[in-house]
């Protein structure tokens, strides 16, 4: 789809904008929602608990949700541009020849490779960002256990959301932004 560096950067930007918001929503509501509610007495909903806590726990303190989105966006965009896109394309080209492979199969292989690269990398960063600093001293085994747990939580969501929702949406938007023929 993207034909040059500018288009690759825009494609990555669109992907990361949608993906970061989806994953933060998934993390706050699905993974941590019941914990947030049970830790804050009198709260009946996740958003109410996050407000009562003064934000989302990150770096050992509670940060506003917009700062969590910003930190994760910067990290995800940097990883996508530097590692995700280039490596996933190279890995896919080792298995499939883009000239002989149906475009849907080739794009599906790229999406799968990207998830296989970015999900463990972002899960490791999340394990660092959300490490239980106020409660525990740093332990490499706790970090690795948290990382593996996050990969197990995030990988199925990442794979299916990227394959069936996020990438089709981004590809549709991208085609409309960079179409060669006028309406």
N, C-alpha and C positions, 0 to 999 in steps of 0.2 A: 504494500500500500504506500507507505512513505517513500518518496523517490530521492530525497536529498536530506542533508543534515537538519535544515530548518524544519522540514516536514516531520522528521523523526522526533525532533524536540517538541513540536506541537502535539504530535500523537502521544508521546510520553506524558506531556503536561495534562492533556485531556484524560488519559487513563488514570494518572495519579490523583487528579482532582476527584474523580468519581470513586476510585478505589479507597482512598484514605477515609473519606466520609463513610463509606460502607463498612469498613473495618472498625472504625471507632464506634459506630453505632452497634455493630455486632459485638464488639468487646464489652462495651458498657452495658448493653441491655441483656445480651444472651449469656456471655461468660460470667460477668461480674454483677449483674443486676440483683440477684437474690442476696449476695453478700453485702452489697451497698445498703439494701433495704434492711437487712437484719442488724447491721452495725449502727444504724441511726434510728433510735427509738422514735416512734410516732410517725414515721414516714411510710406512706402506702405505695409510692411509686419510685421508680429509678431516678427520674429527673428531680423529684422532690428530695431524694436522698443525696444526689450530687450537689444540689443547691445548699442543703443543710451542712454538708461536709466542706463547703467552700470550694468545690471543684473536684477534679479527678486526681487521685494519687499518682504522682509522677516525680521522679528524682527525690523521693522521700518527703515530699510536701504535696499539698493539694493545689493544683493549678487550674485556672479557668479552662473550660473546654476549648476555646479558640487557641490557646497556647499549645495545648496537646495536639490539635489539628495542625498547627504551624510546624511544630517539631517533627511530627510524623511525615508531613508533606515534604519538608526539605530532605529528610533522610530517604524517603521513598523515591523522590524525583532523582536525587543523586545516584541511588542504586540502579534505578531503571535506565538512566542514560549511560552510566559507566559499565554496568555489569549485565543487567537483565536483558536489554535489547540485543547488544552485540553477541553475548554468549548464547542466547537462545536461538538466534539465527544461525550461528556457526554449528551448534549441536544439531539443529534440524537439518541443515545442509549435509551433515555427515551421514544422515540416515536416508534422506529424501533428496532427489534432484528436483529443484523448483521448476525446471522446464518440462519434466515428465510426470510430475505429481499434480493431481487435481488440486486447484487452489484451496478448496475447503479443507482437504486433508493436510495440506502444507500449513495453513493458518492454524488449524487445530494443533498440529505438532509444535508450532511456535508458541502458542498459548500454554500448552502443557509444559514445555521446557521453561518458559518464563516463570510459571508458578513454581516449578521444581527448584528454581534458582532463588527467586525473590522471597518466597514464603519462609524458608529457613533463615535467610538473611534478616528479613524484617522481624521475624519472631525472636531472633537473637538480640536485636536492638531493643525490642519491646521487653525482653527479659531483663536487660540492663536498665531501661527507663523505669520499669515498674517493679524493680527489685524491692523486696520488703525492707528498705533501709531503716525506718524507725524501729522496727521490731527485731532485726537480726544484724549481726556483724556480717561483713562480706565473707562468703564461702563459695569457692569455685564449684563445688558439687551442688549447692543450692541453685546457683546460676544455671548450670547445665540441666538440672532437673526441671527448673522453670522453663528453660528454653525448649526442652523436649515436650513438655506439657503444652506449651503454646503452639508448637508445630502440629501436635496431634489435634488441638482445637481448630487451628487456623487452616490447615491444609485442605480438608474437605470443603470448607466454606470458600476458600480461595479458588480451588479448582472449579467448582460448579458455578460460582458467581462470575468468574472470569469467562468461562466457556459459554455459558448460556445467557448471561445478562450484560456484564460490563463490556466485554469486547465487541459483541454485536452492536451495542449502543454507540460505542466510541467509533467503530468503523463506519456506521451510518452517518454520524456527525462529521467525521473526517471526510468522507466522500462528498458531503454537501459543502464543506468548506473549500475543498480543493478540486472540485469537478472541473473538467476541461471544457465542457460544452455549456452554453447558457441555457436557461429554462426555455 
